[in-house]
Amino acid sequence: MHPPDADVVLLRYGDASVKSPTVKRFMLGQLVENVEALLADRGVAGELERGWHRPLIHTDAVDAAARAATDAFGVVSASPALAVAPELETVETALARTAAAVYDGGSFAVDASRADKRLPFTSEDVEREGGRAIWEAVADGFEPTVDLEAPDHRFGVELREEVAYVFTERLEGPGGLPLGSQAPMVALISGGIDSPVAAYETMRRGSPIVPVYVDLGEYGGVDHEARAMATVRSLSRYAPNYDMRPYRVPGGETVGHLVETMEGGRMLSVRRFFLAVAERIAEEVDAAGIVTGEALGQKSSQTGRNLAVTGRMTALPVHRPLLNYDKGEITERAREIGTFEESTIPAGCNRLAPDRPETNGRIEALSAVEPDDLRERAVAAAEAAERVEL
């Protein structure tokens, strides 16, 4: 629960705080713009204030605003708060009123921070006198105790020159950098569990993604495309002010050709085809790299040797945010970000895999059996791509 009459949400950010003033100003602008878009998308009324230390949301709907804001990349945490005058007695009164409303037994502590050292009292004064005010407010109905290490209730106070904020909770956000503060990336989305998580992690570091789905034709599996589009829709909730319409690329003809003409190394050539498609679309949208959901050793096509061979297909950097993740970690992350349910239908690539898949690929050997026109096929497929409305 938050303080009675809470009227503002404090937003805390992380990595942007260590940037130069110019870069920090730019990133805070992106952060505020993204939070405004999330509030509008969720139908939450609120006015953003771009504070240098704490961006603020002035709103009567503090709970809904805080939940929306904690979907914004770059936000470390958010706290619904009550704004009062930065006077010791006023803060004590606010803490006492808050405790009377939210305290239901157990231990408590007061954590105060003072940004303006010119105030005639210290943060320790606020913690001591505020703690006394809380004790007196609840002692008639409870037997309170103080625990500074791991209290059941933690009351926070942030003191500024012109205002003090009283709060009781910190809702966790994704952290990272504000979306739009880095160059866009093309993300290959398969509809499986891994690729949406990789796309999310890339967005968390500030890069908008351009989703690309390669239609495998008859090798796509049941509901393959529907699952891929559903995961993109889930990701788009985090970025309502960005164009997240995926590219649907016709790849069935080339995939069928690879199945008919290749045995050894087939899956590597399929991956190389995907990367060449992504590179062509990246050129069109001015993206700085390609993102995949590959994890080292998770599949036969993802051994260290094979990743080296497939990566040779493009001059762009291939980013693999999940490279060192275990499958269980990826699955748990998918549950956390809301893409797991959409990703549980098999992606269909099991029908592509030969009986004895290559695990130790070499570019020379693969080049000898791979179609000479694979890149041309990829360019043609990319140029025939369509944007899918979500």
N, C-alpha and C positions, 0 to 999 in steps of 0.2 A: 504493500500500500504506500501511497505517496502522501505528503503533507496535505491537510485540508486546505482548500482554496489554491492549490498549486496552479500556477499560471504560466510556467515557462519550462522548457526542456533544455538542459545543458548538454551540449555535444562535445565529446572529447575525441581528438584525433591523435595519431601516432607519428608515423614516419615523416609526415609533412612538417612537423614541428622542428626538425633538425635541418631543414633546407635553408638556403639563403633567403633574405627578406623578399627578393623579387620572385623566386620560385615558390616560396611559401604563400605569397599573396595570390599567385596564379592558382595554386592547388586549393586554397581555401575558396576561391571563386568557383572552381569546379565542384567542390564539395557542396557548397550552398546551392548551386544550380541543380545538382542531382537530388538533394534532399527536397527542394521545392517540387521537383518533378514527381518524386515518390509520394509526397503529401497530396498533390493534385490527383495522381493516379488512384490513390486510396480514398479520395473524397474527404480528406482531413483539412479543415480550415486552420491556417496558421501563418504567421508572418516571421520570416527569417531575418535575423540580425547577424551580420557578418562580423562578429567580434574577433579580435586578433588572437586572443587566448582561448576563447570559448564561443564558437558559433551558438546562437540561441534560437529557439523556436518559441515565439509568443503565441499562446493558444489556450483555449479553455479545454481542449480535448487532449490533455497531456499524455494519457495512456496510449491512445491511438497514434499520436504524433511520435512518441518515443519508439513504438513498434515499427512504424514506417521508417524512421531515421536509422534504426539499427539494421536496416537492409541496405544502407548506403555504404559502398566500399570507401574505406578511409576512416569511417567512424569506429572508434575503439569501444566507446560505451556512451550511453545516454541516461540522463537522470531527470525525471519529472521533479520540479522544484518549486518552492515558494520564494518569491523575491521580497525582501524586506530591507529597511534602512540598515546601513552598516554600523549599528550601535549595539553595544554589548547587551543592554537591557532588552532591546527589541529582539535580538537574536535569541536570548534566553526565553522570552515569551513565545516566540515561534517554535522553539524546540519543545517547550512544555505542551503547547497545543498539539503539536505533531505526535508527541508521545502519548497523550491522552487518547488520540484517535487510532494509533497503530500498534501500541505496545500491548502484548497479550501474555506477558510473563517471560521469565528467563533473564539472561544477562544482556547488557547493552554497553555501548561505548560511543563516544563522540569523537569524530575525526574532523579537525578544522584546518584549513589552510588560509594564509593571509598573503594576498598578492601585493597589497599596498602596505608597506612597512610604516607609513605615516599615521596609520590608525592608532589611537591612544590605548590600545590593548593588544595583546599577543594572541596567537592561535592557542597557546597553552591556557590563557585566561578563558577563552571561549570553551575549550574542552572541560576545564574545571568547573566554571560557573554554569555552563550549559548542562553538564552532567548533574549538577546539584538541582537545577530546575526540572530536569526530567525525573529525577528521583522523587522530588516532592510532588510532581504531578501524578505519579502512579503508585506511590507507597501505600495509599489508603486501600487499594484494591489488590495489590500484589506484594511480593517480597523480592524486589529487584536486586540484582547483583551486577557488579561491574567486571567486565572481562575485556581487556584491551587487545588481546591476541585473537580470539575467535568468538566474538559475541553473537548471541542470537539476533540482536538488533543493532545495526550500526547507523548512527545519525551523522550525516555529513553536513559540513558548512564550508562554503567558499566565500571569502571576504574580498571584495573589490573596493575601489575608492568610493564609488557612489551607491553600491548595492551589495547585499549579502544574499546568498542562496542557501536555503535549507532543503535537504533531500534525504531520502531513506534507502534508495536502491540505485544500483548501476546495472542497466540492461546491456548485455554484451553485444557489440557489433562485430562485423567481419574484420575490422582493421585493414591493413594494407594501404593503398593509395587511392585517391579519388578517381573514379572512372573518367576517362578522357584526359588524364594527365600524362599518359603515355601513348605511343603510336598504336594504331589498330593492328590486329592480327587476324589472319584467316584461321578458323578453327574447323578441323575435320570432325564432323559429328556423325557417328554411326548408328545411334540409337541404343547402344549398349550402355553399361554402367560407367565405363571409364571416361569416354570422351566428354560428356557434359561436365564432369568434375574437373577435368583439365581446363575446359573453357572457363568455368567459374573461377578457378585459381588464377587464370590469366587476367580476368576482369578484376579480381581482387588486387592485382598489382597495377591497376590503372589503365589497362589496354581494352578498349572496346573490341568486341569480336565480330567477325563476319562469318556466320555459320555456313558451312558447305557440306551438303549431303550428296554422296554419289549413289545414284540409283543402280543397284546391281542386277536389275532385270529379274530373271527367273531365279537367280541365286540370292535374292534378298531375304527370303524367309517370310513367315507370316507376320503381317503388320509391321514390317521393317521400317518403312517410311513413316507410318503413323507414329511409331515410337520415337523416331528421331525428331519429328516435328513437335511432339509433346514435350520432349526435354528442352527444346529451344524455347517453347512457350514458357516453361518454368523458369528458364534463365532470364527471359525478357522481363519478368516481374522485377528484377533487380535493376533494370535499365530502361524505364519507360520513355526516356527522352532520347533513346538511340534506336536507329533502324536495325532491328534484329531479324528482319526477314531473311530466311536462309536461301541459299542458292541450291536448286535441285539440278544435278548434273546427270545427263543420260550416260551411264557407264555400262549398261548391260551387254551391248554388242562387243565391246572390248574385253570385258570379263569373260564372256562366252568364248571369244577367240583364244584367250590365254588358257582356258580350261581345255580347249580342243587341241592346242598346239604345244602345251608345256606340261611336264610332269615335275621334274626337279626344279626348284626355285620359283614355282608358280606364285606362291603367296608373296614372295619378295617383289615380283613384277607387278602384282596387284597393288601392293603398297607404293611402289614407285609410280604407278599410274595415278594413284590418289594424290601423291605429292606434286606431280607435274600439273595436275588439274588445279590444285590449290595455288601453285605458283602463278599460273596464268590468271586466276581470279585476283590474286594479290596484286599483280601488276595493274589490273583494271581499277582496283579500289585504293591503290596506294598503301597497301598494308606492309608492315615491316618484317613480318615473319609468318611462320606456319605453326599451329599448335595441334598436337595429337595427344591421345590418351594412352600412349605406350608406356609400359613399365618394364624395366630391365628384367628379362628372363621370364616374364609372365606367360608369353606364348612363344611358339617356335619361331615366328617371324620377328620376335623382339629380343633375341639374344644380342649380346654385344656386337658380334660380327655382323649379324643381319641388320641391325640398326645402322651400322656404318655403311653397308651396301645400299640400303634404301635411301639414306640421307644424301647419297651422292647424286640423286636425281635432280636436286634443286640447288640453286645458288643461294637461296634464302636460308636463314637460320631456321632449323626445326626445333621448336621449343617443346619439351616433354616435362611438364610440371609434375607428373606422377612417376618419374623415372625410378625413384627409390622407394616408392610406396609398396606395401603388401596389399594383396587383394582385399583383405579384411578392412584395412584402413580406408581404401577407396570406397568400399561399400558403405562404411559408416559415414564417410563424408557425404556420399550421395544422399543418405537418409537425412543428414543435417540440413542440406541445402534444398531438399525437396525434389530431387530428380530420380530417386531410386525407383519409385513405383512405375514411372514411365519407361524405365530402362530394363525391365525384367524379362521381356521377350527376347529369345536368342537372336543375335544379329544376323545370322545366316551364313557367316563366313565358314562355319564348319563344313558346309557343302562345297566350298572352294578348295579346302585343304587336300592335298594328295595323301596317299596312304603313308608315304615316308617323307614328311616335310623336311626341308633344308633347315639346319640349325647352325651351320658354319659357312655362311655364304661368302663368296669371293666375287668381286666385280668382274674379273676377267672371265670366269666360268659362266656367270649369269649373262654377260653380254653375248656370249656365243650362242645362247639358246633363246634369248628374249627377242621379240619382234623388233625389227629395225625401226619401225614406224611408231613405237609406243608413245614417244613424246608428241608426235604429230596427232595421234589419236587423242591424247589428253588435251591438247590445245583445241582441237575441233569440238570435243565434248564440253570443255569449259565455255567455249563461245556459243554453244547451244543451250547453256544453262538458263533456267527460269527462276525468278524470285517467287517465293511462296508466301502468300499472305497468311499471317497468324491470326 
